[in-house]
Amino acid sequence: MDAFPDRLAAELQENEIDLLRSVFGKLCTEYKIAAQGEQTEHLARFLVNELRSGVSDEDSLLDAARRFHGSRT
């Protein structure tokens, strides 16, 4: 998804950016998250932090983000 903040992706590899954009896009659609805004920023930061901590496959990122989203609502 193009709305994934470029400044958060600056230090990542291209395949990691593609993974994050895929997960980010799926979650924005699933939870009807706007393309911009505070909720979007929180989700993007969470995904980058998860990736940096070693969560590197799509299913695991989706699961972690769903738990994160559920804890915030």
RONUKOL-577161 format. One record per residue (C-alpha): residue number from 1; x, y, z. Coordinates in nm, 3 decimals. Example, Ala and Ser with C-alpha at 12.3 -4.5 7.8 and 13.67 -1.06 7.14 Angstrom:
2
ZADREN  seq       xx       yy       zz
ZADREN    1    1.230   -0.450    0.780
ZADREN    2    1.367   -0.106    0.714
END
This chain:
73
ZADREN  seq       xx       yy       zz
ZADREN    1    0.000    0.000    0.000
ZADREN    2    0.141    0.337   -0.094
ZADREN    3    0.033    0.495    0.234
ZADREN    4    0.304    0.312    0.428
ZADREN    5    0.518    0.601    0.556
ZADREN    6    0.843    0.623    0.357
ZADREN    7    1.038    0.761    0.652
ZADREN    8    0.967    0.441    0.848
ZADREN    9    1.089    0.229    0.559
ZADREN   10    1.412    0.422    0.495
ZADREN   11    1.642    0.167    0.662
ZADREN   12    1.474   -0.148    0.534
ZADREN   13    1.551   -0.382    0.245
ZADREN   14    1.322   -0.380   -0.057
ZADREN   15    1.176   -0.724    0.025
ZADREN   16    1.102   -0.607    0.381
ZADREN   17    0.926   -0.297    0.250
ZADREN   18    0.718   -0.512    0.015
ZADREN   19    0.624   -0.740    0.306
ZADREN   20    0.529   -0.446    0.528
ZADREN   21    0.323   -0.282    0.254
ZADREN   22    0.137   -0.607    0.192
ZADREN   23    0.058   -0.660    0.560
ZADREN   24   -0.021   -0.291    0.611
ZADREN   25   -0.261   -0.288    0.315
ZADREN   26   -0.441   -0.602    0.429
ZADREN   27   -0.485   -0.465    0.780
ZADREN   28   -0.604   -0.124    0.662
ZADREN   29   -0.868   -0.297    0.451
ZADREN   30   -0.963   -0.546    0.722
ZADREN   31   -1.000   -0.284    0.995
ZADREN   32   -1.108    0.004    0.769
ZADREN   33   -0.811    0.214    0.876
ZADREN   34   -0.773    0.545    0.692
ZADREN   35   -0.473    0.588    0.462
ZADREN   36   -0.338    0.863    0.687
ZADREN   37   -0.374    0.959    1.049
ZADREN   38   -0.269    0.867    1.399
ZADREN   39   -0.402    0.510    1.382
ZADREN   40   -0.213    0.455    1.057
ZADREN   41    0.110    0.584    1.210
ZADREN   42    0.074    0.357    1.514
ZADREN   43    0.017    0.053    1.295
ZADREN   44    0.311    0.135    1.068
ZADREN   45    0.546    0.185    1.363
ZADREN   46    0.425   -0.137    1.522
ZADREN   47    0.489   -0.335    1.203
ZADREN   48    0.838   -0.192    1.158
ZADREN   49    0.924   -0.267    1.521
ZADREN   50    0.795   -0.624    1.487
ZADREN   51    1.000   -0.676    1.172
ZADREN   52    1.311   -0.536    1.340
ZADREN   53    1.257   -0.768    1.637
ZADREN   54    1.262   -1.072    1.410
ZADREN   55    0.902   -1.128    1.301
ZADREN   56    0.969   -1.170    0.932
ZADREN   57    0.688   -1.366    0.770
ZADREN   58    0.352   -1.233    0.659
ZADREN   59    0.130   -1.459    0.869
ZADREN   60    0.320   -1.382    1.190
ZADREN   61    0.312   -1.009    1.121
ZADREN   62   -0.061   -1.022    1.052
ZADREN   63   -0.125   -1.217    1.373
ZADREN   64    0.085   -0.978    1.582
ZADREN   65   -0.082   -0.674    1.428
ZADREN   66   -0.427   -0.816    1.485
ZADREN   67   -0.345   -0.867    1.853
ZADREN   68   -0.201   -0.514    1.866
ZADREN   69   -0.509   -0.366    1.702
ZADREN   70   -0.740   -0.558    1.933
ZADREN   71   -0.557   -0.429    2.239
ZADREN   72   -0.601   -0.068    2.124
ZADREN   73   -0.977   -0.079    2.068
END
